């Protein structure tokens, strides 16, 4: 379902979900403010959720860096292969060499 949406629609959905969660949290916080026995467990829960979000963010960033490095290595390998092919094409005999070098440049 989410893969069929364009970027604007997906942004609006994510914004609406975050806004709803924020308003729900603010409402629950105001309702439970008077209960002093619940302050300590909410602090622990908040710290645990913050740690979980940091862990998910770190894993996502690690995966993105890995994909970037593999893409960069693939580009370098392709460039090296093209350079090697060009150098080897220069060793061919003359009528074939000029045609193959022109085709490689194209």
Contact map, one row per residue, 1 for C-alpha under 8 A:
1111100000000000000000000000000000000000000000000000000000000000000000000000000000000000000000000000000000
1111100001000000000000000000000000000000000000000000000000000000000000000000000000000000000000000000000000
1111110000000000000000000000000000000000000000000000000000000000000000000000000000000000000000000000000000
1111110000000000000000000000000000000000000000000000000000000000000000000000000000000000000000000000000000
1111111011000000000000000000000000000000000000000000000000000000000000000000000000000000000000000000000000
0011111111000000000000000000000000000000000000000000000000000000000000000000000000000000000000000000000000
0000111111100000000000000000000000000000000000000000000000000000000000000000000000000000000000000000000000
0000011111110000000000000000000000000000000000000000000000000000000000000000000000000000000000000000000000
0000111111111000000000000000000000000000000000000000000000000000000000000000000000000000000000000000000000
0100111111111100000000000000000000000000000000000000000000000000000000000000000000000000000000000000000000
0000001111111110000000000000000000000000000000000000000000000000000000000000000000000000000000000000000000
0000000111111111000000000000000000000000000000000000000000000000000000000000000000000000000000000000000000
0000000011111111100000000000000000000000000000000000000000000000000000000000000000000000000000000000000000
0000000001111111110000000000000000000000000000000000000000000000000000000000000000000000000000000000000000
0000000000111111111000000000000000000000000000000000000000000000000000000000000000000000000000000000000000
0000000000011111111100000000000000000000000000000000000000000000000000000000000000000000000000000000000000
0000000000001111111110000000000000000000000000000000000000000000000000000000000000000000000000000000000000
0000000000000111111111000000000000000000000000000000000000000000000000000000000000000000000000000000000000
0000000000000011111111100000000000000000000000000000000000000000000000000000000000000000000000000000000000
0000000000000001111111110000000000000000000000000000000000000000000000000000000000000000000000000000000000
0000000000000000111111111000000000000000000000000000000000000000000000000000000000000000000000000000000000
0000000000000000011111111100000000000000000000000000000000000000000000000000000000000000000000000000000000
0000000000000000001111111110000000000000000000000000000000000000000000000000000000000000000000000000000000
0000000000000000000111111111000000000000000000000000000000000000000000000000000000000000000000000000000000
0000000000000000000011111111100000000000000000000000000000000000000000000000000000000000000000000000000000
0000000000000000000001111111110000000000000000000000000000000000000000000000000000000000000000000000000000
0000000000000000000000111111111000000000000000000000000000000000000000000000000000000000000000000000000000
0000000000000000000000011111111100000000000000000000000000000000000000000000000000000000000000000000000000
0000000000000000000000001111111110000000000000000000000000000000000000000000000000000000000000000000000000
0000000000000000000000000111111110000000000000000000000000000000000000000000000000000000000000000000000000
0000000000000000000000000011111111000000000000000000000000000000000000000000000000000000000000000000000000
0000000000000000000000000001111111100100000000000000000000000000000000000000000000000000000000000000000000
0000000000000000000000000000111111110000000000000000000000000000000000000000000000000000000000000000000000
0000000000000000000000000000001111110000000000000000000000000000000000000000000000000000000000000000000000
0000000000000000000000000000000111111110000000000000000000000000000000000000000000000000000000000000000000
0000000000000000000000000000000011111110000000000000000000000000000000000000000000000000000000000000000000
0000000000000000000000000000000000111111000000000000000000000000000000000000000000000000000000000000000000
0000000000000000000000000000000100111111110000000000000000000000000000000000000000000000000000000000000000
0000000000000000000000000000000000111111111000000000000000000000000000000000000000000000000000000000000000
0000000000000000000000000000000000001111111100000000000000000000000000000000000000000000000000000000000000
0000000000000000000000000000000000000111111110000000000000000000000000000000000000000000000000000000000000
0000000000000000000000000000000000000111111111000000000000000000000000000000000000000000000000000000000000
0000000000000000000000000000000000000011111111100000000000000000000000000000000000000000000000000000000000
0000000000000000000000000000000000000001111111110000000000000000000000000000000000000000000000000000000000
0000000000000000000000000000000000000000111111111000000000000000000000000000000000000000000000000000000000
0000000000000000000000000000000000000000011111111100000000000000000000000000000000000000000000000000000000
0000000000000000000000000000000000000000001111111110000000000000000000000000000000000000000000000000000000
0000000000000000000000000000000000000000000111111111000000000000000000000000000000000000000000000000000000
0000000000000000000000000000000000000000000011111111100000000000000000000000000000000000000000000000000000
0000000000000000000000000000000000000000000001111111110000000000000000000000000000000000000000000000000000
0000000000000000000000000000000000000000000000111111111000000000000000000000000000000000000000000000000000
0000000000000000000000000000000000000000000000011111111100000000000000000000000000000000000000000000000000
0000000000000000000000000000000000000000000000001111111110000000000000000000000000000000000000000000000000
0000000000000000000000000000000000000000000000000111111111000000000000000000000000000000000000000000000000
0000000000000000000000000000000000000000000000000011111111100000000000000000000000000000000000000000000000
0000000000000000000000000000000000000000000000000001111111110000000000000000000000000000000000000000000000
0000000000000000000000000000000000000000000000000000111111111000000000000000000000000000000000000000000000
0000000000000000000000000000000000000000000000000000011111111100000000000000000000000000000000000000000000
0000000000000000000000000000000000000000000000000000001111111110000000000000000000000000000000000000000000
0000000000000000000000000000000000000000000000000000000111111111000000000000000000000000000000000000000000
0000000000000000000000000000000000000000000000000000000011111111100000000000000000000000000000000000000000
0000000000000000000000000000000000000000000000000000000001111111110000000000000000000000000000000000000000
0000000000000000000000000000000000000000000000000000000000111111111000000000000000000000000000000000000000
0000000000000000000000000000000000000000000000000000000000011111111100000000000000000000000000000000000000
0000000000000000000000000000000000000000000000000000000000001111111110000000000000000000000000000000000000
0000000000000000000000000000000000000000000000000000000000000111111111000000000000000000000000000000000000
0000000000000000000000000000000000000000000000000000000000000011111111100000000000000000000000000000000000
0000000000000000000000000000000000000000000000000000000000000001111111110000000000000000000000000000000000
0000000000000000000000000000000000000000000000000000000000000000111111111000000000000000000000000000000000
0000000000000000000000000000000000000000000000000000000000000000011111111100000000000000000000000000000000
0000000000000000000000000000000000000000000000000000000000000000001111111110000000000000000000000000000000
0000000000000000000000000000000000000000000000000000000000000000000111111111000000000000000000000000000000
0000000000000000000000000000000000000000000000000000000000000000000011111111100000000000000000000000000000
0000000000000000000000000000000000000000000000000000000000000000000001111111110000000000000000000000000000
0000000000000000000000000000000000000000000000000000000000000000000000111111111000000000000000000000000000
0000000000000000000000000000000000000000000000000000000000000000000000011111111100000000000000000000000000
0000000000000000000000000000000000000000000000000000000000000000000000001111111110000000000000000000000000
0000000000000000000000000000000000000000000000000000000000000000000000000111111111000000000000000000000000
0000000000000000000000000000000000000000000000000000000000000000000000000011111111100000000000000000000000
0000000000000000000000000000000000000000000000000000000000000000000000000001111111110000000000000000000000
0000000000000000000000000000000000000000000000000000000000000000000000000000111111111000000000000000000000
0000000000000000000000000000000000000000000000000000000000000000000000000000011111111100000000000000000000
0000000000000000000000000000000000000000000000000000000000000000000000000000001111111110000000000000000000
0000000000000000000000000000000000000000000000000000000000000000000000000000000111111111000000000000000000
0000000000000000000000000000000000000000000000000000000000000000000000000000000011111111100000000000000000
0000000000000000000000000000000000000000000000000000000000000000000000000000000001111111110000000000100100
0000000000000000000000000000000000000000000000000000000000000000000000000000000000111111111000000000000000
0000000000000000000000000000000000000000000000000000000000000000000000000000000000011111111100000000000000
0000000000000000000000000000000000000000000000000000000000000000000000000000000000001111111100001001100000
0000000000000000000000000000000000000000000000000000000000000000000000000000000000000111111100001000100000
0000000000000000000000000000000000000000000000000000000000000000000000000000000000000011111110001000000000
0000000000000000000000000000000000000000000000000000000000000000000000000000000000000001111111011000000000
0000000000000000000000000000000000000000000000000000000000000000000000000000000000000000001111111000000000
0000000000000000000000000000000000000000000000000000000000000000000000000000000000000000000111111100000000
0000000000000000000000000000000000000000000000000000000000000000000000000000000000000000000011111110000000
0000000000000000000000000000000000000000000000000000000000000000000000000000000000000000000111111111000000
0000000000000000000000000000000000000000000000000000000000000000000000000000000000000000111111111111100000
0000000000000000000000000000000000000000000000000000000000000000000000000000000000000000000001111111110000
0000000000000000000000000000000000000000000000000000000000000000000000000000000000000000000000111111111000
0000000000000000000000000000000000000000000000000000000000000000000000000000000000000000100000011111111100
0000000000000000000000000000000000000000000000000000000000000000000000000000000000000100110000001111111110
0000000000000000000000000000000000000000000000000000000000000000000000000000000000000000000000000111111111
0000000000000000000000000000000000000000000000000000000000000000000000000000000000000000000000000011111111
0000000000000000000000000000000000000000000000000000000000000000000000000000000000000100000000000001111111
0000000000000000000000000000000000000000000000000000000000000000000000000000000000000000000000000000111111
0000000000000000000000000000000000000000000000000000000000000000000000000000000000000000000000000000011111
